[in-house]
Amino acid sequence: MKKNKTFWFLLLVCILMVIPFLGIYDYNTKGEPRESIVSYTMLESGNWILPRNSVGEMAYKPPMFYWAVAAVSKVCGEVNEFSSRLPSAIAYIAIIGGIFLFYQRRRNGMLAFVTALVAFTSWELHRQGFNCRVDMLLTAGIVGALLLFYRWYERGMHGVPIWAILLMSMAVLTKGPIGALLPCLTMGVFMLFRRVNFFRVFFSMLLFGLLSLVIPAFWYYAAWQQGGQEFLDLMLEENVGRMTSTMSYESCVEPWYYNFITLIIGYLPWVLLALMALFVAKWKGMLSQISASCRKMDDVDVFSLVTIVVIFVFYCIPQSKRSAYLMPIYPFIAYFVARMLFWLHSEHHRLLNAFGAFLSVVGLLLVVVFVVLKFIPINPDWFHGRHGFQNYSMVLQLQQTGSWWQWLILAFGSFILIAWWRGKRNVLGLVMLILAFYLQFNAVYKPPVLNAKSVRNVAAVVDQLVPADKGKLYEFIEEGVLAKGDPVHYFEMNFYLHDRVGNFYKSRPDEGYLMIGVDDAERWIPKFQQEGYQFSKVYDSGKQRVAGQPMQLLKFSK
């Protein structure tokens, strides 16, 4: 394949693997509707600087991602699952295309192609590429800025890398100053490793970092004009407090080894092959070999390795840790994984064959289980415990899954899985095997599993019982009331009810409809009755949990 054809073929594969499946399952966590409701509020209110949702809260992140979702949704006609996930998907595909071009121009086309597909099929990047969250857009800004910084470096460090600065500006507008700090810090460490003068490194990175803050400064000023001290306190908490572990509340607090665990899980399935490779590695003289290899590293290798180490160590420092924080290192890890694949193919072909056989068998077994499940009568009494109803719903939805196009994808993926046993068992064949599994997963397995966790059906019942012209809806969640920061709300319910759920605890209205968990109702309804409120039950979600509890809809008056 010619280089330009390889690039377009890669983009086509990524698009076909992602875009068609963005909107075929509902929101099923609090994170996605929490983000999409900001864009919904932007379009409804016309406030594109600092909109507030129906409970009066401002967004916890800068607006770049919300602007992107709002712009796409404007074209689509509404904010929905597809339009809200599309910006992350585009950023995901852009990262894959960018990393291919970077290594293709400095190595060879085949290594770059495999590198890109390894990154594309790493579990963390792949799952985040389907999410309505800010992390993938931030990752695209950081990775893009790093790649452009390297181009500036190899061209003699002349002039100003304007595109790198603009990408850092985008990253800052997505999640704050971390979007400029990480690229500048990483590039600065790399340049020091290549013995560039310290003062030149320091002042050039300082200048570029400050330049990247110019455009975001306009938004920060405008947001401060609207939000005042509340906005300043929130930004300091999220940007300074989170990184220095001085937040007034605990948020994603994890131990020091958490990043190692998430990296191992996040790089499935390739980490399994890496672990298998440990058994065929020649341990005798390994340290001396590693030392010799490090001394022979050229600029591309050093840059890739420094990026991985600096960003990983950086995110080990604060107490706040999430698996998504490490995503900027995933494309660079893919480069070394791709090199490992070609080494195994050359030196330990049987190990590569064994890994491919394992994946093929697992993939085909999932197909068999899915088909057999169609013929087994499911009894809800088989499912017990806290998540019993959800597990029953999951199996039931898997049974009901099976549109003609899903069966077609299942058959096509199965053909690829079987072809491993008859085709050329090389590196590209292994990558195709994993792509086939992900295709089946995205199209067939994932939608029913995630839809079982959705509360869209509960929201539909509430919307039917209490339409917008019948009364005002309110929520009460004890955890949200008592939380010091980042309070819990009925985010999914509020999105599917079109952002019309108010805060009962703060507003204390005289009449309306209250959504409350059964456990919270047992503790708090008597207190509200002492204030003169009267309640009557309108609806109960039964075994289905909403924000961790079965939910009641109560009509109230005072």
ChimeraX attribute file (.defattr): number of C-alpha atoms within 10 A of each C-alpha:
attribute: neighborCount
match mode: 1-to-1
recipient: residues
	/A:1	9
	/A:2	7
	/A:3	15
	/A:4	11
	/A:5	10
	/A:6	16
	/A:7	21
	/A:8	12
	/A:9	14
	/A:10	18
	/A:11	16
	/A:12	12
	/A:13	13
	/A:14	22
	/A:15	16
	/A:16	11
	/A:17	19
	/A:18	21
	/A:19	17
	/A:20	12
	/A:21	18
	/A:22	23
	/A:23	17
	/A:24	15
	/A:25	18
	/A:26	22
	/A:27	24
	/A:28	17
	/A:29	15
	/A:30	15
	/A:31	14
	/A:32	21
	/A:33	26
	/A:34	22
	/A:35	22
	/A:36	26
	/A:37	27
	/A:38	28
	/A:39	29
	/A:40	26
	/A:41	22
	/A:42	21
	/A:43	19
	/A:44	11
	/A:45	12
	/A:46	10
	/A:47	12
	/A:48	17
	/A:49	19
	/A:50	23
	/A:51	24
	/A:52	17
	/A:53	22
	/A:54	17
	/A:55	18
	/A:56	10
	/A:57	13
	/A:58	16
	/A:59	18
	/A:60	16
	/A:61	19
	/A:62	22
	/A:63	26
	/A:64	20
	/A:65	29
	/A:66	27
	/A:67	19
	/A:68	19
	/A:69	26
	/A:70	26
	/A:71	18
	/A:72	19
	/A:73	21
	/A:74	15
	/A:75	10
	/A:76	12
	/A:77	10
	/A:78	15
	/A:79	24
	/A:80	20
	/A:81	21
	/A:82	25
	/A:83	24
	/A:84	32
	/A:85	25
	/A:86	23
	/A:87	27
	/A:88	27
	/A:89	26
	/A:90	20
	/A:91	19
	/A:92	26
	/A:93	24
	/A:94	17
	/A:95	26
	/A:96	25
	/A:97	21
	/A:98	20
	/A:99	23
	/A:100	27
	/A:101	20
	/A:102	16
	/A:103	21
	/A:104	19
	/A:105	11
	/A:106	11
	/A:107	12
	/A:108	12
	/A:109	20
	/A:110	17
	/A:111	18
	/A:112	26
	/A:113	25
	/A:114	22
	/A:115	26
	/A:116	28
	/A:117	25
	/A:118	27
	/A:119	28
	/A:120	25
	/A:121	22
	/A:122	22
	/A:123	20
	/A:124	22
	/A:125	24
	/A:126	19
	/A:127	14
	/A:128	19
	/A:129	26
	/A:130	25
	/A:131	22
	/A:132	28
	/A:133	23
	/A:134	23
	/A:135	23
	/A:136	28
	/A:137	26
	/A:138	29
	/A:139	26
	/A:140	27
	/A:141	28
	/A:142	29
	/A:143	29
	/A:144	24
	/A:145	29
	/A:146	24
	/A:147	21
	/A:148	18
	/A:149	24
	/A:150	20
	/A:151	15
	/A:152	17
	/A:153	15
	/A:154	11
	/A:155	10
	/A:156	8
	/A:157	13
	/A:158	9
	/A:159	8
	/A:160	13
	/A:161	17
	/A:162	16
	/A:163	13
	/A:164	27
	/A:165	27
	/A:166	21
	/A:167	23
	/A:168	35
	/A:169	28
	/A:170	27
	/A:171	31
	/A:172	27
	/A:173	26
	/A:174	26
	/A:175	21
	/A:176	23
	/A:177	20
	/A:178	18
	/A:179	27
	/A:180	30
	/A:181	18
	/A:182	22
	/A:183	27
	/A:184	26
	/A:185	19
	/A:186	20
	/A:187	23
	/A:188	22
	/A:189	19
	/A:190	22
	/A:191	21
	/A:192	14
	/A:193	13
	/A:194	13
	/A:195	10
	/A:196	13
	/A:197	10
	/A:198	13
	/A:199	9
	/A:200	13
	/A:201	20
	/A:202	16
	/A:203	12
	/A:204	16
	/A:205	21
	/A:206	17
	/A:207	14
	/A:208	19
	/A:209	23
	/A:210	15
	/A:211	17
	/A:212	26
	/A:213	22
	/A:214	13
	/A:215	14
	/A:216	22
	/A:217	14
	/A:218	11
	/A:219	17
	/A:220	19
	/A:221	13
	/A:222	13
	/A:223	18
	/A:224	17
	/A:225	13
	/A:226	14
	/A:227	18
	/A:228	12
	/A:229	11
	/A:230	11
	/A:231	19
	/A:232	14
	/A:233	11
	/A:234	18
	/A:235	18
	/A:236	12
	/A:237	20
	/A:238	18
	/A:239	16
	/A:240	16
	/A:241	17
	/A:242	21
	/A:243	18
	/A:244	13
	/A:245	17
	/A:246	14
	/A:247	19
	/A:248	11
	/A:249	15
	/A:250	16
	/A:251	16
	/A:252	11
	/A:253	15
	/A:254	15
	/A:255	12
	/A:256	14
	/A:257	9
	/A:258	15
	/A:259	21
	/A:260	13
	/A:261	10
	/A:262	16
	/A:263	20
	/A:264	15
	/A:265	17
	/A:266	23
	/A:267	21
	/A:268	15
	/A:269	17
	/A:270	22
	/A:271	16
	/A:272	13
	/A:273	19
	/A:274	14
	/A:275	10
	/A:276	14
	/A:277	16
	/A:278	10
	/A:279	10
	/A:280	12
	/A:281	11
	/A:282	9
	/A:283	10
	/A:284	8
	/A:285	8
	/A:286	11
	/A:287	10
	/A:288	10
	/A:289	13
	/A:290	11
	/A:291	10
	/A:292	11
	/A:293	11
	/A:294	13
	/A:295	10
	/A:296	11
	/A:297	12
	/A:298	11
	/A:299	17
	/A:300	15
	/A:301	15
	/A:302	18
	/A:303	22
	/A:304	20
	/A:305	19
	/A:306	20
	/A:307	25
	/A:308	19
	/A:309	12
	/A:310	18
	/A:311	19
	/A:312	19
	/A:313	12
	/A:314	14
	/A:315	17
	/A:316	18
	/A:317	13
	/A:318	18
	/A:319	21
	/A:320	21
	/A:321	22
	/A:322	16
	/A:323	15
	/A:324	18
	/A:325	17
	/A:326	24
	/A:327	24
	/A:328	27
	/A:329	23
	/A:330	22
	/A:331	26
	/A:332	23
	/A:333	19
	/A:334	25
	/A:335	25
	/A:336	16
	/A:337	20
	/A:338	23
	/A:339	15
	/A:340	15
	/A:341	27
	/A:342	18
	/A:343	13
	/A:344	21
	/A:345	17
	/A:346	12
	/A:347	12
	/A:348	15
	/A:349	16
	/A:350	13
	/A:351	17
	/A:352	23
	/A:353	20
	/A:354	13
	/A:355	17
	/A:356	24
	/A:357	19
	/A:358	11
	/A:359	19
	/A:360	23
	/A:361	14
	/A:362	14
	/A:363	22
	/A:364	18
	/A:365	12
	/A:366	15
	/A:367	20
	/A:368	11
	/A:369	10
	/A:370	19
	/A:371	14
	/A:372	11
	/A:373	16
	/A:374	16
	/A:375	9
	/A:376	9
	/A:377	9
	/A:378	14
	/A:379	9
	/A:380	14
	/A:381	9
	/A:382	10
	/A:383	15
	/A:384	12
	/A:385	8
	/A:386	12
	/A:387	15
	/A:388	16
	/A:389	20
	/A:390	22
	/A:391	19
	/A:392	19
	/A:393	20
	/A:394	19
	/A:395	19
	/A:396	20
	/A:397	18
	/A:398	22
	/A:399	19
	/A:400	12
	/A:401	17
	/A:402	16
	/A:403	9
	/A:404	9
	/A:405	11
	/A:406	15
	/A:407	15
	/A:408	13
	/A:409	17
	/A:410	23
	/A:411	14
	/A:412	15
	/A:413	25
	/A:414	19
	/A:415	14
	/A:416	19
	/A:417	26
	/A:418	17
	/A:419	16
	/A:420	20
	/A:421	13
	/A:422	7
	/A:423	10
	/A:424	11
	/A:425	18
	/A:426	19
	/A:427	20
	/A:428	15
	/A:429	18
	/A:430	22
	/A:431	15
	/A:432	18
	/A:433	24
	/A:434	23
	/A:435	22
	/A:436	22
	/A:437	23
	/A:438	21
	/A:439	19
	/A:440	24
	/A:441	17
	/A:442	18
	/A:443	22
	/A:444	24
	/A:445	20
	/A:446	16
	/A:447	21
	/A:448	23
	/A:449	20
	/A:450	17
	/A:451	21
	/A:452	23
	/A:453	21
	/A:454	22
	/A:455	22
	/A:456	19
	/A:457	14
	/A:458	20
	/A:459	19
	/A:460	15
	/A:461	13
	/A:462	23
	/A:463	17
	/A:464	10
	/A:465	14
	/A:466	19
	/A:467	14
	/A:468	13
	/A:469	6
	/A:470	11
	/A:471	13
	/A:472	17
	/A:473	26
	/A:474	26
	/A:475	21
	/A:476	22
	/A:477	23
	/A:478	18
	/A:479	12
	/A:480	16
	/A:481	16
	/A:482	10
	/A:483	12
	/A:484	12
	/A:485	15
	/A:486	12
	/A:487	13
	/A:488	17
	/A:489	21
	/A:490	21
	/A:491	23
	/A:492	28
	/A:493	28
	/A:494	23
	/A:495	24
	/A:496	21
	/A:497	19
	/A:498	16
	/A:499	20
	/A:500	16
	/A:501	23
	/A:502	21
	/A:503	19
	/A:504	21
	/A:505	15
	/A:506	11
	/A:507	10
	/A:508	13
	/A:509	17
	/A:510	11
	/A:511	17
	/A:512	18
	/A:513	26
	/A:514	24
	/A:515	24
	/A:516	27
	/A:517	23
	/A:518	19
	/A:519	15
	/A:520	16
	/A:521	19
	/A:522	11
	/A:523	11
	/A:524	15
	/A:525	16
	/A:526	13
	/A:527	12
	/A:528	16
	/A:529	13
	/A:530	9
	/A:531	11
	/A:532	11
	/A:533	17
	/A:534	16
	/A:535	18
	/A:536	12
	/A:537	12
	/A:538	14
	/A:539	16
	/A:540	18
	/A:541	20
	/A:542	12
	/A:543	14
	/A:544	22
	/A:545	20
	/A:546	22
	/A:547	19
	/A:548	11
	/A:549	18
	/A:550	16
	/A:551	23
	/A:552	22
	/A:553	24
	/A:554	20
	/A:555	20
	/A:556	17
	/A:557	13
	/A:558	14
